[in-house]
């Protein structure tokens, strides 16, 4: 744990299990040799014991402030946290990271101590939070993180016991779809000890294509539940000359009349007409899903220098889809006693039961984290074990003509059982073991300050076993072992506080290097360099470069092969929307990818009274051999991987293989900039405790300086005359260049100029995201808006080049919430009861796709782009 400023730490009760302490200490000390003796490190002022206050002791510790020179990008007190109207910590951080456009996991500090994962704190209710600070990119190096990471520091209340229950039904205003979620959290905070158990259940109904009016593509053979008659063996030729003579025209299709013992006259009445079936009634736009998640975490202090955190998580997720109806081409021979025809004909029937796909994922994970403090150095030991199992079942049929025996009456019998249906199954089991030990602290002091250093080593073991009846080789096994070492430094070059080159402000440099040896990919390196400069107090500048070599994920190598039938795709060569067999799974021939990322960023505080900040970040990314699942067919992808797109003799696409591949290179340059502000409109607040003052031990909601050195002044929230706050954020992302080389020797694809590697269109050049929130003591509203600019996709149909145009999309989301106590201040039942209403895509806007003639290909129907449209969720949340 990092100790800084003047803070207050509570030592665990003396009656704690001594055996547990001894085991934890032995694990930590046996893992590696510590670089310096703890008793030889200057810790600043000595610890002074405070008077005994019952079951715990208080100590006052003085030390360095690691982030005293860093201006947070976000500083959320309890009113600001409340303005998001969310339930749990991970919900809150998800909203904050979305506002920041974050693409990398942050380092999470809880009361100044680094946690191994967001799971260690994510399912706590937001009521445990006193303060959240989001620090700029690069700040994580000081606490053992990477150069490209930022720090999110959470300060918790000192004491809390609560049970939180949440229920939230959800519907789509277009109808035919509903969902629901429930949540139960049991939380305990007492000093430095905390525990939480959370159970979440989420359920979503399936949504059929017919329930969104999806237009189905035409069929080469007119299958239907009621059946049709076509020729044999040429299904587009004349059925029977006698039928044509009776109908007075050449008949190539006729409806099955639906009567017993039909005559030729019965078929002549339906000559030239088809029975039809809306396959949309048997195809899902969205599968039905159900998810159960159980998470438990416990954190306590084993000694005054050592704390521990244990987290266990179990998860089960199921998904069910419909893939349409099986089809049968039955040969009705002229000699069949029930046939009125003079020659063999084909009966085209759909089966009664739809083809189904079902997936089940079950996973479990356990983690142990130990945080130790040795003078000015701190250490972290992580151990993690996880297992997951996945299974997938899918029905598919064999195609071809199906002969009928001469004694079978096809007009009174159900022929569904005669259609050959096969259920294929795949399964995989993945096991991961991981251990890591790191030490972070000042290696030595420079005139401008201490050189913060991180030394880290890790061991990991991965295994995957996959089985599949879809593949010729059904059993696949992969193992990977990895050993890594890493070092990082944060070097202060100038300092105003220490009067070292003070005229240029605060300037520091960061550097890190790691090497990991993989049993299957050899040794791969990572290095990064960064400069942080604060020329004046309101302005922070940063520049960095990162170079990373990464092996393919083991699941990309070894996942089982899966073939999903009748998947609907757009073929940009023929312009048709067709049903294909889609192949997914692992590719054992993938190569490691390499990425170089260059960043320039700035954070300027324009007005402290308004908390008005301007942030900007320019990113230049170059990737080689980068790994991606092959997207659905686009012209460049088809040219680069012709073996992945198989066509029949008529030139129609019948099979698409989307297993992951290495793309040759990708280069993107983009700029993201934006403003944020938080203003108090009216009301008054109660004065808080001064920054650096140790709060009294019986206070559950006072100010404190946490162990990271981040000062948090968070006075108790008044309820008699609450303040009214407005919070604003606005960000604009502009992409200057985005080009990809799929394979050497092929033309580069300009993703901003009509090129694309998938059917979703090219890259958006502009995107604008904005939020505005207003809150007042338990009442609040938050509006979020996103504008995505237009894009395009080049196609070539019949040798003629055309362009599909993707319209801009404007999405508005609304969340309003209210504490019942504001309306019923004297009612006990209203205490800590909150009602929320959330509307997603309030304008019900869907992207529109048109070709040069104003037509929309079937695969680009608006409901395919956004099946749900506007959704409304009503949440009831009670804290006991």
N, C-alpha and C positions, 0 to 999 in steps of 0.2 A: 504494500500500500504506500502511496506517496503521501507524505505529510507536509503541509505547507501552511503559511500564514499562521494565525493563531486559531486553533480549532479545539474540539473537544471529542475525546474518544472514551468510550465506555469499555472497561475490561470485563471479560466474561466472568460470571460468578465462580468463586473458588471451588464450589462443589462440582464443577464440570468433570466429566469422565477423564481421569488422568491417563488411562490406557489409550484413549482416542488421541489425546494430545501427543503422546509419545510416538504412536504410529505415524501420525502426520509429520512430526518433526523428523523422524527417521527417513521417511520417504523423500522429503525435501532435501535433506543434507546428503543422502546417498546418491541422489540423481546426478550431481556434478559437483566439482570443487568450486567454491565461491572465490571470486577474484581478489577479494580483500577482506581482511578481518573486520568484523563489525565494530569491535572495540577500538579500532584505529581510525575510524571515520568520524570527522567532525559533524555532529548533528545539530549544531546551533545551540540554542538554550536547552538546558537539561529539562527532562520531564519533571513536573511538580505534581505530586498527588493532591487531589482535592479531598475535602471531607467526605467520609463514608456516607452514602445516601441510600442505605438499605441493601439491596441485593447486588449493587455494582459500585465500582469506584470510577471517579473521573480523573483524567489527567489532562494537562495542558502541554502541548508540544509546539515548539517553534521551529520552523525550517524554511527552506527555499520555496518560492512561489514559481512553479513551472510555467504557468500561463499568465503571469502578471503583465506581460507585454503584448498579449494577444487580444484583439478585439473580436468578440463573438459575432458571427453572422446572424444568429438568432439568440435572444435572451427572453425566455418565456417564464413569467411568474405564474401564479395559480390562476389569475384571471385570463391570461393569454392561453394557458393550457385548457381552461374551461371553454374558451371560444371555439375550439375545434369540435366540441360536442361528441367526442368519442369515448369509448368504454375502457380500453386497455392501453398499456404503454406501447405495445407494438402497433396498435392502430394509430396512435399519436405520431410515432416516429415515421410510420409509413406516409402520413400526410405531410410531415415536415420535409422528408426526403423528396417527395414528389414535387413540392414547391421549389426545392433547390435544384431539381433536375439531376439528382444524384445517381451515379452509375456504379458506385463501388461501396461495399459495406463499410460503415464507419467503425471506429473503435469506441466501445461503450464503456464509460466510467460510471460507477454507481457509488456515491459518497466517496469519490476519489479513487476507488479501486477498479481495476480493469476486470470485466467479466469476459468469459470465454465466448459467449454467444448471446444474441438477443433473446434466445429462449430462456436464459437465466433470469431475465427480468421482464420479458415482453408480456406475459399474461397477468401481471399485477394490474389491479385497477388503477386508473389515472389518479385516484384520490391519494395514492401514496406519494405522489410527486409534490415537492415544494418548488422546484425550479428545474428548468432544462436550458442548457447552453449548448449551442451548435458552433463549434470552432471551425476556422477555415481549413481548407485542404493543406496538408503538410504538417499540421500540428500534432498528428499522431506519432511522429518519430520520437517525441519527448517521452512518450509512455510505452515505447516498444512497438508501435505500429509502423506501417509502410509510408513511403514518401507521398503516395497519392491519396492517402486516407485522411479524413477529417476525424475530429473527436466530437462525440456527443456526451456531455456530462450531465448526469441525473443526480439530483439531490433529493433524498427521501425525507419524509416526516419521521420523527423519532419514535412515536408510539401510535399504533393503530391496530384494532382488531375489527374485522368486517367480513360479512358474507354478502356477496354481490350476485344478484340474480337478474338475468336479462332474457327477454323474449322479443322476437322481432319477426313478424310475418311480412312478406314482400310479394308484390304482384306486378305484372306488366299491364299497362293501360290498354294495350292492343288486345289483351285477353289471352286465355288459353295457357297461361304459365303462372306458376306461383312457386314461392320458396319460403323457407323459414329457418331461423337459427335460434338456438338457445344456449345460454352460458351460465355456468355457476362457478364462482370464484370464492375461495376461502383464504383470507389473508391475515397474517400476524406479523406485526412489527414491534419490536421492543429493543430500543437502543441499537446495537450492532447486529442483533439477531433478527432474521426475517425468514418467513416461510410463506409459500403460496401453493395452493392446489387449484387447478383449473380444469373444467370439463366443458368442451364445446361440441355442439352437434349442429350440423348444417345439412339441409335437405333441399334439393331442387327438383321440380317436376320436369319431365321431358317436354319438348316442344316439337310438334310435327310440322313438316313442310306445308301440309294442307292448311294448317292453322295460321299461316302467314301468306297464303295465296300464291305459293311458288308455282310458276308455270313449268311443267315437266317437259323434257325434250322428247322429240318424236322417236318412234321405235321402228327398226327395220322389219320386225315381225310384229303384227298387232296382237300382242298377248292381252288377255282380259280375264277377270274372274269368271264371267259368263261364257267366255270362249269365242273364238272366231275360226273360220275355215279358210285355209290358203292352199296353194298348190304344193305338190311334192314331185321331185326334190327341190325344185325351184319355187321358193315361197312367194315370189312375185309374179309367177306365170299363171296362166289360166287354170282354174280349179278343175273344171269338168265341162266338156263341150255340151253335154246334155243340160247342165245347169245354165250355161250361157244361152242356149237355144230357148230355154223356158223363160229366162229373164229378158231376152231380146237384146242382150249386150254381152260383150266379153266380161266375165266375172273373175276377178283376181282375189277378192275377199268377200266373205259373207258372214253375217252374224249367226252364231248357234242360236236356234229359236227358243231354247229353254222348255221344250215339251218332250214328252216321252215318245219314242218311235217316230221321229220327225221324217217327213217325206221331202222329196226334192222340191216340191212346191213351197214347203215351209222355209227352205233355204232361199228359194228364189224371191220370197217376200222381203228378205233382208239382204239381197244381193247388192254389192257395191257399198254396203254400210258396215260399220264396225261397232261391236261392243267395246266400251272403253272403261278403264279403271284408273282412278286418280292415285298414282303411286305415292303422292304426297301424304296420304293417310297412313302409309306404312314406312315412312322415312323420317328420321329425327333430324331437325336442325340443331337442336341441343339435346344431349343425352340426359336422362334422369340420373342424379348423383346423390350420394349420401356420404357424409364424412363425420367420423368420431375422433376427437383429439383429447387426450388426457395428459396433463403436464403437471409435474410437481417439482418444486425447487426449495432448497433449504440452505441458508447461509448463516454462519455464526463465527465467532472469534474463538480460536483454540488457545491462544496465548496473546499477550499484548503485542507480539510481533507477527502473529500468524492468524489468518482467517481462512475459512474453507467454504466452498459452495458445491452442493450436490444437486444435479438435475436429472430427472427421469422423464421420458416422454414416450407415449404410445399413440399410434395413429392407425386408423383403418379407413380406406376410401373405396367406394364402389361406384361403377358407372355402367349404365345400360343403354344401348343404342339399337335402333331399328334400321335395317339396310335395304328395305324394299321387299318385294315378294319374289319367291322363286318362280321361274318360268319353265314350262314344258312344251316341247314340240312333239306331239304324239302322232305317230303314223297310223292312220285308219285305213286298213287295206280294203280293196274293193270286195274281197271275199268275206269280210266281216258281216255277220248276219244282221247287224244293226245299222249298216251303212246304206244310204240311198244312192251313193255315187257309183259311177261306172269305172272309176280308176282310183288309185291310191291318192289320198289327200292328207293334209296336215291339219291337226287341231291345235290351236295355240291357246293354252290355258295358263293363267297364273295359279300358283298354289295358294291355299287358304291361309297358311301361317307365315308371317314375315320372317326373313332372315334376321338373326340377332347377333349382337356383339356385347360381351360383358367383360369388364376388367375389375380386378380386385388388387389393391395394394395395402399391405400391412407392414408397419415399420416400428422399430423401437430403438431408443438411444439412451445411454447413460453417460453422464459426464461428471468428473471430479476436478475442481479447480482449487489450488492452494495459493494464496497470496502471502508472501513473507516480506518483512521489513528489517533491514540490517543497516542501521545508521542512515546514511543518505541513499543507500541502494535498496531496491525492492526486487522481488523475484516472483515469478509466476510459474506454477506447474500445472499442466493440463493433461488429463487422461480421458480418452473417449472411446466408447465401443458402440457400434451401431449395426443393426441388421435390418434388412428389408427383403420382402418377398413380393413378387408381382406375378399375376396370372392373367391370361387373356384367352377368352374363348370366342370363336367366330364361326358362324355358319356360312358355308358356301356350297354351290351346286356344280355338278358337271354338266356341261352343255353338249347338245347333240340331239339327234332324233331318238325318240323312245317308241319302240314298236308296241302295239296293243295286240293281245291275243284275239283270235276270231270270236271267242265267246264272251268278250268284255263289252258291255254296253257303256260307251263313253258319255251318253247323254243322260244317264240316270245315276252314274257312279261318280264318286269323288276321286279324281285322278291325282290328288296332291301327294298321296303316299308313294306314287310311282316316280315322282321326281327325285333323282338321287341327290340327297343332301348329306354333306359331310361336315362334322364339327371338328375344327382344328383347334389345338390348344398349345399355348406357349407358357413357359414359366421361367422365372429367374430368381436367384437368391444372391444377395450382395452382403458381404461382411466387411466392415472397416474397423481397424484398431489404430489409434493415434495417440502418441505421447509427445509432449513438448515441454522444454524447460528453458526459461529465459531469465536474464538478469539485466536490469536497467538502473543506471545511476551515473553520477559524475565521475568520469575517469580521472580528470585533473581539472584545475581551475586556470582559466586565462584571465587577463585583466578585465575583459568584457563580461566574464561569467564562467560558470562551469561548463565543461564539454560533456553533454549528456550522451551516454553510450548504452547500446543494447547488444548483448551477446545471447545467441539463441541456438538451440539444437533440437531436432525432432526426429522421430522414427514413426513410420506408418506402414501398415500392411493392409492390402486390399485383395479381395477374392470375389469372383463372380462365377456362378455356374448357371448356364441357360440350357433349356430344353425346348424343342419346338417340333411339332408334327407338320409345320408348314414347310420345313426345310429338308433337303436331302441329307444333310449331316445334322441330326437332331440334337446332339449333345455338344456343348461348347464350354470350355473352362478357361478362365484367365486368372492369373495372379500377378500382383505387383507389390514389390517392396520398395520403400524409399527412405533415404537418409539425407538429412538437410542440415546445413549450418548457415548461420546468418549473422551479420554484424551491421550496426547502424550507429551513426553519430550525428549529433546536433551541435554545431560549433558557433558560439557567439563571436562576431567579429568587431562589432561596435556596440556601445550601450550609452544611452543618455543617463540612466540611473547611476552607472559606475563611472561616468565622465571619461569614457574611452571613445575617442573620435566622435564626440557627442554632436558635432556639427552635421554629420551625415545621418543622424538618427540611429535607430536600432537595426543592425544588419546581422544576419546569421545564415549559415550554410548547413545543409543536411546531405548526407551521403549514406548509401547502404549497398551491401552486396550479399548475395546468397547463392549457394550452389547446392543443387539437389541431385542425388544419383538415383535414377529409377532403374529397376531391374530389367525393364523391357525397352527403355528409351535412352539409356546412358545418362551422362551428366549434363544438366541444363542449368544455365546461369540467369540471374536477375541482378540488375544494378540500376541505381537511380541517384540523381543529384538534384538538389534544389537550393534556391536562394530566397530568403525571406527578408524583406526590407520595409521598414516603417520610417520613412523620412520625416513625417510629422505625425502627431498623435492620431488624427482622424483618418489616416491613409495607410493601408497595408498593400504591399505588392509582393508577388510571388512568381518565380519562374522555375520550371522543373523539366527534367527529361527522364524517362523510364525506358528500359529495354528488358523485355521478358521473353523467356522461352518456356513453353508449356506443353506437356504431353497431352494426348487425347484423354478425355475422361474414360475410365474403364468401361462405362456403359456404352460409350460410342464405339468401343472396340468389340464388346462381347454381348450386347443385347441380343435376344433371340430374334430370328427372322419371323416376321408377321406379314401375312397376305390378307388384306381386307378387300372383299369384293364390292362391286357396284359403288365405288366412290366417284362422285361427280366432279369433273374437272373441265376447264376450258382449254381447248386445243388452239393455240394461236396460229398454227399452220393452216388448218382447215376452217377455223372460225366456228367450229361446232362445240357444243357442250355435250360431253359423252360420259358414260359410266365405264370406269376402268378398274382393274385390279391394282391396288396400291400396296407396294412392298416397303416395309420399314424394318429397322433392326440395326445391328452393329456392323461395322466395317473394320476388320482386323488390319487393314493395310494403311491406316491413317498415319500421317507423319506429324511430329511436333510442330506447333505453330510459333511464330515469332512476331512480337509486336513492339513498336517504338512509339511512345506517346510523349509529345511535347506540349506543355501547358504554360500559358501566361495568364495571370489573374490579378484582379485588383478589388479591394474592398474599401469603400470610402464612406465615412459617416458624415452626412451632409448637414444634419440638424439633430443634435442630441435631444432637444426638447420633444421633437416629433419622432424620435427613434428612426429617423429617415436614413436609409443606407442605399448606396449604389454598389452593386456587385457585377463583375464582368469576368468571363473566362473564355479564352481562346484555346482551342484544342486542335492539334494536328496529329492524326493517327495514321500510322503505316503498319500494315500487317502482311506477313508472308506465310503462305501455307495455312491460312486460317481455316478453322474447321466449322462446318455448318451442315445441318441436314439439307439435302438437296431440295430446293423449293419446287413447287408445282411448275408445270411447263411454261417456259418463256422461250423466245427464239434464241437468245444467246446460250441458254442452258442446254437446249436441244442440240445446238451445233457443237457444243463442247462435250456433251455426254450422250451421243446418239444411242449407245447401248443401254441407256437407262429408260428409253422411251420406245416401246415396242408397238408396231402397227400390224394390222392384218393386211391381207392381199388387196383390200379395197382402199388402203391408206388411212384407215381409221385407227385412232389411238386406242389400244386395248390394255396396256400394262405400263405403269409408271413406277420406277424404283427410286425411292426417296432416301435411301440409306446415306449416311453422312459422307462427305467428300472433303478433300483439301482444295480450296480455291487458291490460285497462284498468288494473287496480291490484292490488297484493298487499301485505298488511300482516301481519307476524308479530312476536310478542314471545316470547322464550324466555330461560331461565336454565340455564346449565351450571355445575355446581360439583363439586368432587371433592377427594380426598386422595391423596397419594403419599408413600411412605416407602421407605427402603433401610437395612437393618440388618445389621450384621455379627454373626453368631451365634457363630463360633469361629474359631480360627486366628490367625496373626500375619502381618504384612507387613513388608517391608524398608523402612527409612526412606528417603524420597526426598530429592532435592536441595531445598534451601530455595527458596521461591517467588521470584523475581527473581534467582536466581543463574544465571549463564551456564553451561550444561553444557559439559563438555569435548568437543572436536570428534570424538573417537573413540567417543563414546557413541551408540548407536542407539536407546536407550529410556530417556531421562532426562527430568526435569522441565524445563519452560521456560515463560516468559511469551510468548505469541504476539504477533503484531504488532497485534492489536486491543486489547491491554491486558488480556486475560482471562488470569488466572494459572491454570496447570494444574500441579498436583503429582501426578505419575503415576509412582510408583516401579516398578522392575522387578517383574514378577509372580513370586512365589516358587512353586516347584513341589514342593519337599520337604515343606512344611507349608502348603498353600494355605488361604486363608480361606474360610469358608462365608457366603454372603450371601443375604438374602431381600429381594425387591423387591415392593412392593405399589402398585397404583393402583386407584382406584375413582372413577367419574364418573357423575353423574346429570344427564340433560337433561330439563327439563320445559318444555313449550310452553304458555304462558298463553293465547295467542290466535293464530289463523291463519285469515285471511279473504281471499277473493279476489273481485274484481269482474271478471267475464269481459268484459262489454261495458256501456257506459253505458245506464242505463235498466232493467237486469235486476237482480234481487235478488242481494245479496251471498251468496256460498257460504261457509258456515262449515265449514272442513275438519276442525274438531274435533267438530262436531255432526252427523255423518252425511253432510255434503256432500263431494263429491270432484270433481276434474276428470278423473279416469281411473278405470279399473276396479280399480286396486290397493287401493282403500279410502281412507278419510280419513287425516288426519295423525295420527301417534302422539303422544299427549300425554306419555307417559313412556318413556324409554329409559335403561337402566343398563348401563354397561360396566365391567368389572373385570378385572385381571390379577394374577397372583401368580407370581413366579419365584424359584427357589432354585438357586444355582450354587455349585460348589466345584471350582476348578482344572480346568476342562475337562469337568466333569460338570454337567448342568443340566436343569431341567424348567421349562416355562412353561405356565400354564393361563390361558386367556382365556374370559370368559363375557359374553354379551350377552343382556339381557332387553328385548324390545320389547313394549310394552303393546298392549292391544286397540284396534281401530278399527272403523268402520262405514261403510256405503255405502247411501244411500237409492235405492230403485228404484221403478218404477211399472209393474206388469204388469197389462194388461187394465183399466186405470183404477184399480187398487187399489194403494195405496202400501205398500211393504214395506221392510224393512231387512236388508241382508246384514251379518252379524257376523263380523269377522275376529279369530281367537283370538290370545292372546299367544303369543310364540315365545321359547323359551329355548335359546340356542346355546352350546355349550361346545367350545372348541378346545384341543388339547393338542400341545405340542412338547417332545420330550425329545432330548437329544444327549449324546454321550460321545466324548472323545478316546481313541483306541486306546492312546495312550502311558500312560494311567492304569492300564491292565490289563496292558500288555506294555512295561514301562519300559525294557527292554534291547533291544528289537527295533527295528532300523533302519526296517523297513517301517511300523512304527506311528507314526513321527514325523510330526506334523502331519496325521494321518489322523483324520477325524471321521465318525461315523455319527449320523444324525438320523432321527427318526420324528415325523411330524406327522399329527394326526388333526383334521380339520375337521368340525364338527357331530357331535361324539362321541355325543350323545344321539339322533342321527338324527331330530330334531324338525322337523316341517313345519307350516306354518300351516294351520289348518282354517277353512273358510268355510261358514257355515250361514245359511239364511234363517229366517224366524220359525217355519217348520214343521219345521226341522231338516234340510232338504234342501240338497244342495250342487250348484249349477249346474255343468255339465260343464267350463266354462272355469276353474272354481276348484278342480279336483281337486288334491290335495296335490302330485302330481308336476309339475303346471304351476307351482306356487308355488316348488318347489325340485326340479328334475329329478334332481340328483345325490344329494342326501342326504349320508350320511356318506362321507367320502373319507379314504384313508390314503396318505401319501407317505413313501417311504423314500429317504433321501439319503445318498450316499457322496461325501465331499469330501476331496481330498488336495492339500496345498500342498507343492510341491517347491522 
